Amino acid sequence: MTKFLKFFIILVFIFGSACNKKNSKLDPNRPISAEEKRRQNIEQGRGASLKDLVGSRGGTNYEFSSSNPMWRASLETLDFLPLTTVDYSGGVIITDWYSENNNIKESIKITVRFLSNQVRSDNIKIIIHKKTCTQDLNCSVNLVSSNLIKDELRSTILRKAALFEKADKKKN
């Protein structure tokens, strides 16, 4: 065989194996399920669209955040912070890095995860990260180990959620 023919066969083999179904998961343009899309959007900080919620199930089951007292209370409590991810379907709110008085040396980021829609303290998980930077802007990020801020946030959210729930029951 000639060198050209050998080269051509090797190229066909390489490109043919790249199109193999086993390797299709590596293709970033392949269609993905609604669950994968939602997870990918959360990781990239984009949230989820209404189209992602419906997916390919064909049914329409919509829930709106305005009817959830825990959700409303959390947004109201965190309204002074810039938010990066607000995903009702995924049950997560993530703030951007925030520092008081434009202090670039220290900032915090808060993640609120909803484990259930019921107004109970064990149905909400609060994670706080603290970023500390030196003069030359070398930064380190650590979990805040103190429960003081977490407990205060949880308490405020639960108090507001209970008031929202009580007001909603009065309306109905």
Secondary structure as UniProt FT lines:
FT   HELIX           3..18
FT   HELIX           21..26
FT   TURN            28..29
FT   HELIX           34..43
FT   TURN            44..45
FT   HELIX           50..54
FT   TURN            55..56
FT   HELIX           65..67
FT   HELIX           69..77
FT   TURN            78..80
FT   STRAND          83..87
FT   TURN            88..91
FT   STRAND          92..95
FT   HELIX           100..102
FT   TURN            104..105
FT   STRAND          106..114
FT   HELIX           121..123
FT   STRAND          124..133
FT   TURN            135..136
FT   STRAND          139..143
FT   HELIX           147..171
//
